[in-house]
Amino acid sequence: MKKIEAIIRPEKFQDLRAKLSEIGISGLTITEAAGTGKQKGQKGVFRGTTFQIQLLPKLKVETVVENEQVDEIVAIIIEACNTGEIGDGKIFIHPIEEVIRIRTKERGAEAVL
């Protein structure tokens, strides 16, 4: 199994969720995040005063899937979240040794489904 972790623009989440739902991926963990990278923030204006926003809002979307699903899900994330602009985000893929559902003590793929 693999854990796919994507850092995306918040406005792209609903598109991503709909596309993942179409292929049966409904188990997602979403975390509000803030970050900076090549985008290096943006300028804001408050009452006529310009200021630099250093950390931009992002969402971290995580899911654990079977190894065979990784390429399809990565392709969906790229399709749903790509604007072609700096700041579209990153995808990280981590190996998962074991998953245990606390309530039923199920292990492995059954614990994820």
N, CA, C and O of each residue as an XYZ file, in Angstrom:
452
protein
N       0.836     -1.183      0.000
C       0.000      0.000      0.000
C       0.878      1.242      0.000
O       2.040      1.215      0.407
N       0.279      2.334     -0.472
C       0.985      3.611     -0.519
C       0.085      4.708      0.043
O      -1.139      4.665     -0.084
N       0.725      5.679      0.660
C       0.023      6.879      1.091
C       0.356      7.965      0.078
O       1.527      8.259     -0.161
N      -0.664      8.554     -0.512
C      -0.484      9.665     -1.431
C      -0.864     10.928     -0.678
O      -1.963     11.045     -0.136
N       0.063     11.861     -0.656
C      -0.122     13.128      0.041
C       0.056     14.233     -0.996
O       1.116     14.344     -1.611
N      -0.973     15.045     -1.190
C      -0.911     16.125     -2.173
C      -1.143     17.454     -1.470
O      -2.086     17.604     -0.694
N      -0.273     18.413     -1.751
C      -0.440     19.777     -1.266
C      -1.006     20.560     -2.451
O      -0.349     20.685     -3.485
N      -2.226     21.087     -2.303
C      -2.918     21.702     -3.440
C      -3.483     23.074     -3.079
O      -3.542     23.456     -1.911
N      -3.893     23.797     -4.110
C      -4.613     25.055     -3.916
C      -6.006     24.721     -3.358
O      -6.655     23.791     -3.837
N      -6.468     25.475     -2.350
C      -7.785     25.169     -1.762
C      -8.933     25.195     -2.772
O      -9.876     24.412     -2.661
N      -8.855     26.086     -3.747
C      -9.957     26.215     -4.714
C     -10.058     25.022     -5.662
O     -11.049     24.897     -6.381
N      -9.060     24.150     -5.679
C      -9.069     22.979     -6.548
C      -9.609     21.733     -5.852
O      -9.766     20.692     -6.489
N      -9.891     21.825     -4.567
C     -10.276     20.635     -3.803
C     -11.577     20.004     -4.296
O     -11.634     18.785     -4.453
N     -12.614     20.790     -4.545
C     -13.902     20.204     -4.948
C     -13.789     19.446     -6.266
O     -14.398     18.388     -6.424
N     -13.016     19.975     -7.212
C     -12.786     19.258     -8.476
C     -12.081     17.933     -8.213
O     -12.467     16.896     -8.752
N     -11.049     17.978     -7.383
C     -10.301     16.767     -7.066
C     -11.185     15.739     -6.375
O     -11.166     14.559     -6.724
N     -11.943     16.182     -5.412
C     -12.814     15.260     -4.668
C     -13.819     14.585     -5.601
O     -14.062     13.384     -5.481
N     -14.396     15.334     -6.517
C     -15.374     14.769     -7.443
C     -14.720     13.720     -8.349
O     -15.298     12.658     -8.576
N     -13.533     14.006     -8.862
C     -12.848     13.060     -9.753
C     -12.420     11.792     -9.015
O     -12.506     10.695     -9.567
N     -11.956     11.936     -7.763
C     -11.580     10.759     -6.980
C     -12.808      9.926     -6.630
O     -12.746      8.697     -6.618
N     -13.909     10.585     -6.349
C     -15.148      9.879     -6.024
C     -15.628      9.045     -7.209
O     -16.176      7.960     -7.018
N     -15.426      9.544     -8.443
C     -15.836      8.812     -9.644
C     -15.151      7.450     -9.753
O     -15.719      6.520    -10.325
N     -13.931      7.322     -9.208
C     -13.236      6.023     -9.291
C     -13.308      5.261     -7.964
O     -12.611      4.263     -7.780
N     -14.152      5.734     -7.043
C     -14.378      5.006     -5.809
C     -13.468      5.361     -4.650
O     -13.460      4.658     -3.640
N     -12.701      6.434     -4.769
C     -11.846      6.871     -3.662
C     -12.624      7.873     -2.835
O     -12.858      8.999     -3.273
N     -13.028      7.468     -1.636
C     -13.805      8.359     -0.771
C     -13.102      8.633      0.549
O     -13.455      9.579      1.253
N     -12.114      7.820      0.893
C     -11.403      7.997      2.160
C     -10.271      8.993      2.009
O      -9.188      8.656      1.531
N     -10.533     10.222      2.423
C      -9.530     11.287      2.338
C      -9.359     11.947      3.691
O     -10.319     12.077      4.451
N      -8.157     12.357      3.991
C      -7.897     13.200      5.161
C      -7.448     14.553      4.620
O      -6.537     14.631      3.795
N      -8.091     15.609      5.089
C      -7.805     16.959      4.609
C      -7.298     17.792      5.773
O      -7.905     17.816      6.844
N      -6.189     18.470      5.556
C      -5.608     19.346      6.571
C      -5.371     20.717      5.955
O      -4.795     20.827      4.873
N      -5.816     21.759      6.646
C      -5.504     23.112      6.190
C      -4.041     23.376      6.485
O      -3.547     23.056      7.567
N      -3.355     23.959      5.521
C      -1.922     24.208      5.670
C      -1.594     25.581      5.102
O      -2.429     26.213      4.454
N      -0.388     26.028      5.347
C       0.125     27.259      4.755
C       1.567     26.988      4.390
O       2.279     26.284      5.106
N       1.992     27.549      3.274
C       3.355     27.269      2.868
C       3.893     28.293      1.898
O       3.193     29.198      1.444
N       5.156     28.115      1.603
C       5.822     28.969      0.635
C       6.826     28.131     -0.130
O       7.379     27.167      0.399
N       7.052     28.497     -1.351
C       8.012     27.807     -2.196
C       8.485     28.783     -3.248
O       8.817     29.926     -2.932
N       8.520     28.348     -4.494
C       8.923     29.238     -5.579
C       7.982     30.425     -5.707
O       8.372     31.484     -6.198
N       6.742     30.248     -5.265
C       5.741     31.302     -5.340
C       6.135     32.499     -4.485
O       5.820     33.639     -4.826
N       6.822     32.246     -3.377
C       7.339     33.259     -2.469
C       6.278     34.239     -1.967
O       6.571     35.417     -1.764
N       5.073     33.769     -1.770
C       4.026     34.629     -1.230
C       3.411     35.508     -2.298
O       3.639     35.327     -3.494
N       2.624     36.466     -1.835
C       1.996     37.412     -2.745
C       1.766     38.718     -2.020
O       1.863     38.782     -0.795
N       1.461     39.758     -2.774
C       1.216     41.062     -2.166
C      -0.252     41.196     -1.830
O      -1.119     40.757     -2.585
N      -0.521     41.804     -0.694
C      -1.874     42.107     -0.285
C      -2.003     43.591     -0.035
O      -1.006     44.289      0.148
N      -3.251     44.079     -0.028
C      -3.493     45.494      0.238
C      -4.557     45.582      1.319
O      -5.615     44.962      1.210
N      -4.277     46.354      2.364
C      -5.230     46.571      3.441
C      -5.271     48.059      3.736
O      -4.274     48.648      4.157
N      -6.430     48.663      3.511
C      -6.618     50.099      3.735
C      -5.541     50.934      3.050
O      -4.993     51.872      3.628
N      -5.259     50.571      1.820
C      -4.306     51.334      1.032
C      -2.848     51.023      1.290
O      -1.972     51.574      0.623
N      -2.569     50.149      2.248
C      -1.195     49.788      2.565
C      -0.877     48.432      1.940
O      -1.600     47.460      2.157
N       0.196     48.370      1.172
C       0.618     47.116      0.552
C       1.510     46.351      1.521
O       2.375     46.934      2.174
N       1.295     45.046      1.607
C       2.111     44.199      2.469
C       2.341     42.871      1.784
O       1.605     42.500      0.869
N       3.355     42.160      2.223
C       3.716     40.870      1.640
C       3.109     39.743      2.475
O       3.312     39.685      3.687
N       2.364     38.848      1.821
C       1.841     37.653      2.477
C       2.876     36.556      2.239
O       3.065     36.118      1.104
N       3.544     36.114      3.297
C       4.639     35.157      3.156
C       4.162     33.717      2.984
O       4.743     32.959      2.209
N       3.121     33.345      3.695
C       2.619     31.966      3.640
C       1.251     31.957      2.970
O       0.343     32.683      3.374
N       1.116     31.131      1.947
C      -0.142     31.053      1.214
C      -0.954     29.845      1.681
O      -0.386     28.805      2.014
N      -2.282     29.983      1.705
C      -3.116     28.860      2.143
C      -3.058     27.701      1.154
O      -3.084     27.902     -0.061
N      -2.981     26.505      1.686
C      -2.968     25.268      0.905
C      -3.808     24.232      1.639
O      -4.150     24.414      2.808
N      -4.135     23.158      0.957
C      -4.753     21.998      1.589
C      -3.830     20.812      1.396
O      -3.248     20.631      0.326
N      -3.700     20.009      2.433
C      -2.985     18.739      2.317
C      -4.046     17.650      2.250
O      -4.838     17.488      3.178
N      -4.059     16.906      1.150
C      -5.025     15.834      0.920
C      -4.260     14.524      0.989
O      -3.279     14.335      0.269
N      -4.707     13.615      1.858
C      -4.020     12.333      2.044
C      -4.994     11.189      1.837
O      -6.161     11.265      2.222
N      -4.493     10.129      1.222
C      -5.265      8.901      1.085
C      -4.294      7.724      1.032
O      -3.155      7.872      0.589
N      -4.745      6.567      1.481
C      -3.955      5.341      1.422
C      -4.648      4.405      0.442
O      -5.847      4.147      0.551
N      -3.873      3.898     -0.519
C      -4.446      3.082     -1.589
C      -3.562      1.881     -1.878
O      -2.428      1.800     -1.406
N      -4.096      0.951     -2.661
C      -3.313     -0.190     -3.127
C      -2.262      0.304     -4.117
O      -2.476      1.306     -4.801
N      -1.149     -0.381     -4.196
C      -0.051      0.020     -5.087
C      -0.521      0.205     -6.535
O      -0.057      1.113     -7.225
N      -1.432     -0.646     -6.992
C      -1.889     -0.601     -8.380
C      -2.671      0.668     -8.704
O      -2.797      1.023     -9.876
N      -3.199      1.361     -7.697
C      -4.018      2.548     -7.916
C      -3.201      3.839     -7.971
O      -3.725      4.881     -8.367
N      -1.942      3.787     -7.585
C      -1.145      5.001     -7.417
C      -1.060      5.829     -8.699
O      -1.332      7.030     -8.668
N      -0.692      5.217     -9.817
C      -0.516      5.981    -11.056
C      -1.810      6.663    -11.492
O      -1.785      7.815    -11.925
N      -2.929      5.969    -11.384
C      -4.223      6.542    -11.765
C      -4.581      7.733    -10.879
O      -5.052      8.760    -11.369
N      -4.357      7.589     -9.581
C      -4.705      8.667     -8.659
C      -3.786      9.864     -8.856
O      -4.249     11.004     -8.816
N      -2.504      9.634     -9.066
C      -1.576     10.733     -9.333
C      -2.005     11.481    -10.590
O      -1.984     12.712    -10.614
N      -2.391     10.756    -11.627
C      -2.851     11.395    -12.870
C      -4.092     12.245    -12.624
O      -4.223     13.333    -13.184
N      -5.000     11.752    -11.792
C      -6.217     12.504    -11.468
C      -5.870     13.776    -10.690
O      -6.420     14.842    -10.967
N      -4.970     13.668     -9.730
C      -4.564     14.849     -8.950
C      -3.966     15.903     -9.884
O      -4.306     17.082     -9.790
N      -3.084     15.481    -10.774
C      -2.454     16.427    -11.696
C      -3.508     17.071    -12.595
O      -3.491     18.283    -12.805
N      -4.413     16.267    -13.119
C      -5.458     16.798    -14.003
C      -6.361     17.800    -13.277
O      -6.679     18.860    -13.815
N      -6.766     17.461    -12.066
C      -7.715     18.297    -11.329
C      -7.081     19.559    -10.744
O      -7.765     20.568    -10.572
N      -5.796     19.517    -10.440
C      -5.175     20.600     -9.680
C      -4.199     21.459    -10.475
O      -3.680     22.445     -9.950
N      -3.943     21.109    -11.715
C      -2.979     21.857    -12.517
C      -3.600     23.128    -13.084
O      -4.610     23.072    -13.787
N      -2.990     24.277    -12.776
C      -3.389     25.543    -13.394
C      -2.297     26.033    -14.339
O      -2.517     26.951    -15.130
N      -1.115     25.416    -14.253
C       0.009     25.861    -15.052
C       0.780     27.005    -14.430
O       1.737     27.506    -15.021
N       0.374     27.421    -13.247
C       1.018     28.530    -12.552
C       1.873     28.004    -11.403
O       1.637     26.913    -10.885
N       2.867     28.798    -11.015
C       3.653     28.462     -9.832
C       2.711     28.394     -8.634
O       1.837     29.248     -8.480
N       2.886     27.383     -7.787
C       2.052     27.243     -6.597
C       0.959     26.201     -6.719
O       0.095     26.104     -5.848
N       0.984     25.411     -7.803
C      -0.029     24.362     -7.956
C       0.116     23.265     -6.913
O      -0.862     22.587     -6.597
N       1.324     23.073     -6.365
C       1.493     22.114     -5.278
C       2.451     20.986     -5.607
O       3.183     21.024     -6.595
N       2.420     19.987     -4.751
C       3.318     18.832     -4.850
C       2.541     17.570     -4.488
O       1.521     17.619     -3.801
N       3.054     16.441     -4.970
C       2.509     15.130     -4.605
C       3.647     14.313     -4.010
O       4.726     14.223     -4.597
N       3.407     13.718     -2.844
C       4.379     12.856     -2.181
C       3.772     11.463     -2.064
O       2.590     11.321     -1.753
N       4.575     10.444     -2.310
C       4.101      9.062     -2.216
C       4.982      8.328     -1.211
O       6.204      8.277     -1.357
N       4.342      7.759     -0.188
C       5.050      7.082      0.894
C       4.629      5.616      0.962
O       3.452      5.309      0.772
N       5.553      4.717      1.225
C       5.159      3.320      1.453
C       4.477      3.179      2.819
O       4.845      3.853      3.781
N       3.497      2.311      2.885
C       2.779      2.043      4.135
C       3.035      0.585      4.512
O       2.748     -0.327      3.736
N       3.571      0.380      5.695
C       3.863     -0.981      6.149
C       2.613     -1.717      6.597
O       2.425     -2.889      6.271
N       1.760     -1.031      7.340
C       0.595     -1.708      7.911
C      -0.483     -0.681      8.199
O      -0.196      0.475      8.510
N      -1.742     -1.127      8.090
C      -2.895     -0.315      8.455
C      -3.758     -1.168      9.369
O      -4.007     -2.340      9.089
N      -4.210     -0.572     10.460
C      -5.071     -1.286     11.409
C      -6.270     -0.400     11.721
O      -6.114      0.742     12.151
N      -7.468     -0.935     11.501
C      -8.683     -0.215     11.890
C      -8.896     -0.453     13.373
O      -9.002     -1.598     13.812
N      -8.958      0.590     14.126
C      -9.042      0.482     15.585
C     -10.319     -0.228     16.024
O     -10.263     -1.108     16.883
N     -11.459      0.130     15.459
C     -12.740     -0.416     15.899
C     -12.822     -1.923     15.720
O     -13.251     -2.623     16.638
N     -12.421     -2.444     14.561
C     -12.599     -3.871     14.263
C     -11.322     -4.682     14.313
O     -11.353     -5.909     14.212
N     -10.207     -4.005     14.469
C      -8.879     -4.632     14.465
C      -8.502     -5.219     13.105
O      -7.541     -5.983     13.014
N      -9.239     -4.878     12.050
C      -8.893     -5.348     10.697
C      -7.533     -4.791     10.322
O      -7.147     -3.708     10.762
N      -6.810     -5.543      9.502
C      -5.474     -5.135      9.070
C      -5.390     -5.135      7.557
O      -6.155     -5.818      6.877
N      -4.458     -4.364      7.045
C      -4.208     -4.342      5.611
C      -5.268     -3.604      4.833
O      -5.875     -2.652      5.323
N      -5.488     -4.068      3.585
C      -6.416     -3.389      2.671
C      -7.824     -3.301      3.245
O      -8.501     -2.297      3.022
N      -8.295     -4.314      3.978
C      -9.621     -4.286      4.548
C      -9.792     -3.125      5.534
O     -10.894     -2.599      5.691
N      -8.733     -2.741      6.178
C      -8.801     -1.633      7.138
C      -8.911     -0.284      6.443
O      -9.371      0.687      7.044
N      -8.498     -0.215      5.197
C      -8.551      1.043      4.451
C      -9.896      1.231      3.791
O     -10.381      2.360      3.716
N     -10.516      0.174      3.312
C     -11.770      0.260      2.572
C     -12.937      0.662      3.425
O     -14.057      0.774      2.927
